[in-house]
Amino acid sequence: MPQSNAAAVIQSKVVTSLCKRRVRYLAANARFREGFATGHDPITRMVIVLDDFNGTFWRGPDADVEVIV
């Protein structure tokens, strides 16, 4: 049975969780940093990253995060 357009739209908006992934993110100083995603809310599309270098947490939109591993 062919898929409806609504079903195709819903499937394209599925967001994979970034939890427990190594990521690269754009820090406030316009430099890319690396860390470990400790939380990700797929509804609000916000992610929390523990920075590898200084142990601080960064919170921002998942669109600003790139998965490394």
Secondary structure as GFF3:
##gff-version 3
##sequence-region A 1 69
A	DSSP	alpha_helix	5	12	.	.	.	ID=ss1
A	DSSP	beta_strand	22	26	.	.	.	ID=ss2
A	DSSP	beta_strand	32	41	.	.	.	ID=ss3
A	DSSP	beta_strand	46	51	.	.	.	ID=ss4
A	DSSP	beta_strand	57	61	.	.	.	ID=ss5
A	DSSP	three_ten_helix	62	64	.	.	.	ID=ss6
A	DSSP	beta_strand	65	67	.	.	.	ID=ss7
###
